[in-house]
Amino acid sequence: MATAEGAIRAASPRRVALGWAFVERQANLWKRYWAWELVWLVYGVVNTLAITFIAKEAGRTGVIGTAQVSRLTLFLLVGTLAWAYLSAVLDDMSLVIMWERWEGTIEHTLMAPVPRVVHLLGMSAFGVVHATIRTLLILGCSLPFFSVSFAHASWAGAAAVIVVGSLSLVGLGILTGILPLLYPERGEQMSFMVQALVLLVSGVYYGVDILPGWLQAVSHASPATYLLRGIRAAMMDGRGVWHQGGDLLVLGAFGCALVPASLAAFAAAERWAKKTGRLKRQG
C-alpha cells in the first residue's frame, strides 16, 4: 500500500518534473558516451542480420520450401528486434546502480531528498524511450537486406502489447538492478545472467514449445514470453488488440505485480546497502 501511495504522490507536477530531470540526465550521459551507443547500435544491426540470414540459408539449402522462407525471415526479424528492445530496457534499468558508480554520484543520488519511486520511474521512462529509438534504428538499417511484407500486420496490436509489456520489463529491470546493490563486486555479472536466462526461455529465436518440458514451465514465468508471442501474432498474423486479450491480460498482471514489488524490494535493498556501507564499494 505504501508503495502504491508513493507512486500516486510521484505523479504530482513537481515530482513529474523531478522525474524528468533523471530522463534528461541519462540523455546527456548517452550524448557523452555516444561512441558506446554507436557500438551497441552496430552490434544490434549485425546481430539482427546474422540471425535473420539463417532463413535465407535454410531456403537456399532446401531445408524449408521457398514459400516458407518469407515467414521464417519475418519470424526471426521480429524476434531479434523484440530482443533488441527487451535487452535495452533491461540494460538501462539493471545498470541503474552501476551508472551511479561509474559516474561517482551514487552517494549523492541515493542520499538526496528525492523519493526513490521518482528516481526509478524517471530512469524507466528514459529506458523505454531509449530502447524504442535504438530498435527503430536497427529496423531501418536491417530492412533493406530482406524482402518482408507487413501488409497483414496489426500495428495497433503490436503497440498495445509493447506498451503493456513494457511495464513488466521495467519491474524486472528494477529487480535485477538490485543485484549490484546487494553484491557490489558481482552484481553486474549476475544481472547479465538474468538476461541470459530470459533469452533462453522466452522464445526469442524459436517457439517455446520446442524447449524441454521443465524449461517450458519456466517460460511461463517470463513476461518476455508473452510479449514476444503477442508481437509475433500482431506482426505475422495480423491479430489486433481485441484478439490479444489473453496475452495483454497476463502482461498487465505481470506489470501490476512486478512494478510495486520491485520498488519495495529496491527500497529494502537500498536501506540494507546504506546500513552495511556498500554504496561506494566496487570491484
Backbone hydrogen bonds, N-H to C=O, Kabsch-Sander energy under -0.5 kcal/mol:
donor,donor_aa,acceptor,acceptor_aa,energy
5,E,1,M,-2.6
6,G,2,A,-2.2
7,A,3,T,-2.1
8,I,4,A,-1.9
9,R,5,E,-2.6
10,A,6,G,-1.8
11,A,8,I,-1.3
12,S,9,R,-1.7
16,V,12,S,-2.5
17,A,13,P,-2.2
18,L,14,R,-1.8
19,G,15,R,-2.6
20,W,16,V,-2.3
21,A,17,A,-1.2
22,F,18,L,-0.8
22,F,19,G,-0.8
23,V,19,G,-1.2
24,E,20,W,-2.5
25,R,21,A,-2.2
26,Q,22,F,-2.3
27,A,23,V,-2.2
28,N,24,E,-2.4
29,L,25,R,-2.1
30,W,26,Q,-2.4
31,K,27,A,-1.7
32,R,28,N,-2.0
33,Y,29,L,-2.2
34,W,31,K,-1.1
36,W,33,Y,-0.9
37,E,33,Y,-1.6
38,L,34,W,-2.4
39,V,35,A,-2.0
40,W,36,W,-2.4
41,L,37,E,-2.0
42,V,38,L,-2.6
43,Y,39,V,-2.6
44,G,40,W,-2.3
45,V,41,L,-2.3
46,V,42,V,-2.8
47,N,43,Y,-2.8
48,T,44,G,-2.2
49,L,45,V,-2.6
50,A,46,V,-2.9
51,I,47,N,-2.3
52,T,48,T,-2.3
53,F,49,L,-2.4
54,I,51,I,-1.2
55,A,52,T,-1.5
56,K,52,T,-0.6
57,E,53,F,-2.2
58,A,54,I,-2.6
59,G,55,A,-1.9
60,R,56,K,-2.6
61,T,57,E,-2.2
62,G,59,G,-0.8
63,V,58,A,-1.7
64,I,58,A,-1.4
68,Q,65,G,-1.1
69,V,65,G,-0.8
69,V,66,T,-0.8
70,S,66,T,-0.7
72,L,68,Q,-2.5
73,T,69,V,-2.8
74,L,70,S,-2.2
75,F,71,R,-2.5
76,L,72,L,-2.6
77,L,73,T,-2.6
78,V,74,L,-2.7
79,G,75,F,-1.9
80,T,76,L,-2.7
81,L,77,L,-2.3
82,A,78,V,-2.6
83,W,79,G,-2.2
84,A,80,T,-2.1
85,Y,81,L,-2.0
86,L,82,A,-2.9
87,S,83,W,-3.1
88,A,84,A,-1.5
89,V,85,Y,-2.2
90,L,86,L,-2.6
91,D,87,S,-2.7
92,D,88,A,-2.4
93,M,89,V,-1.9
94,S,90,L,-3.1
95,L,91,D,-1.9
96,V,93,M,-1.4
99,W,95,L,-2.9
100,E,96,V,-1.0
101,R,97,I,-2.0
102,W,98,M,-2.9
103,E,99,W,-2.1
104,G,100,E,-0.9
105,T,100,E,-2.1
106,I,100,E,-1.0
109,T,105,T,-2.9
110,L,106,I,-2.6
111,M,107,E,-1.3
112,A,108,H,-0.9
114,V,112,A,-2.5
118,V,115,P,-0.5
119,H,115,P,-2.0
120,L,116,R,-2.9
121,L,117,V,-2.3
122,G,118,V,-2.2
123,M,119,H,-2.1
124,S,120,L,-2.2
125,A,121,L,-2.3
126,F,122,G,-1.9
127,G,123,M,-2.4
128,V,124,S,-2.3
129,V,125,A,-2.1
130,H,126,F,-3.3
131,A,127,G,-2.3
132,T,128,V,-2.2
133,I,129,V,-2.4
134,R,130,H,-2.4
135,T,131,A,-2.3
136,L,132,T,-2.3
137,L,133,I,-2.1
138,I,134,R,-2.3
139,L,135,T,-2.5
140,G,136,L,-2.5
141,C,137,L,-2.0
142,S,138,I,-1.6
143,L,139,L,-2.3
145,F,142,S,-1.9
146,F,143,L,-1.8
148,V,146,F,-0.9
153,A,150,F,-1.3
154,S,234,A,-2.6
155,W,153,A,-0.8
158,A,154,S,-2.2
159,A,155,W,-2.6
160,A,156,A,-2.3
161,V,157,G,-2.0
162,I,158,A,-2.4
163,V,159,A,-2.7
164,V,160,A,-2.4
165,G,161,V,-2.8
166,S,162,I,-2.0
167,L,163,V,-0.7
167,L,164,V,-0.8
168,S,164,V,-0.7
169,L,165,G,-1.7
170,V,166,S,-2.5
171,G,167,L,-2.1
172,L,168,S,-2.5
173,G,169,L,-2.8
174,I,170,V,-2.5
175,L,171,G,-2.0
176,T,172,L,-2.2
177,G,173,G,-1.8
178,I,174,I,-0.7
178,I,175,L,-1.0
179,L,176,T,-1.0
181,L,177,G,-0.5
181,L,178,I,-0.8
182,L,178,I,-2.1
183,Y,179,L,-3.2
187,G,183,Y,-3.2
190,M,186,R,-2.1
191,S,187,G,-2.0
192,F,188,E,-1.7
193,M,189,Q,-1.6
194,V,190,M,-1.7
195,Q,191,S,-1.7
196,A,192,F,-2.2
197,L,193,M,-2.0
198,V,194,V,-2.2
199,L,195,Q,-2.5
200,L,196,A,-2.0
201,V,197,L,-2.2
202,S,198,V,-1.4
204,V,199,L,-0.7
210,I,207,G,-1.7
211,L,208,V,-1.4
215,L,212,P,-0.6
216,Q,212,P,-2.3
217,A,213,G,-1.8
218,V,214,W,-1.5
219,S,215,L,-2.2
220,H,216,Q,-0.9
220,H,217,A,-0.6
221,A,218,V,-1.9
222,S,219,S,-1.5
225,T,222,S,-1.2
226,Y,222,S,-0.7
227,L,223,P,-2.0
228,L,224,A,-2.7
229,R,225,T,-2.0
230,G,226,Y,-2.3
231,I,227,L,-2.4
232,R,228,L,-2.5
233,A,229,R,-2.1
234,A,230,G,-1.9
235,M,231,I,-2.8
236,M,232,R,-2.8
237,D,232,R,-0.8
237,D,233,A,-1.0
238,G,234,A,-0.6
239,R,233,A,-2.0
243,H,240,G,-0.7
244,Q,241,V,-1.4
245,G,242,W,-0.5
248,L,244,Q,-2.6
249,L,245,G,-2.3
250,V,246,G,-2.2
251,L,247,D,-2.7
252,G,248,L,-2.5
253,A,249,L,-2.2
254,F,250,V,-2.5
255,G,251,L,-2.6
256,C,252,G,-2.7
257,A,253,A,-1.7
258,L,254,F,-3.4
259,V,255,G,-2.1
261,A,257,A,-1.5
262,S,258,L,-3.0
263,L,259,V,-2.2
264,A,260,P,-2.3
265,A,261,A,-2.5
266,F,262,S,-2.6
267,A,263,L,-2.1
268,A,264,A,-2.0
269,A,265,A,-2.6
270,E,266,F,-2.7
271,R,267,A,-2.1
272,W,268,A,-2.0
273,A,269,A,-2.6
274,K,270,E,-2.5
275,K,271,R,-2.0
276,T,272,W,-2.1
277,G,273,A,-0.6
277,G,274,K,-0.6
278,R,273,A,-2.7
279,L,273,A,-0.5
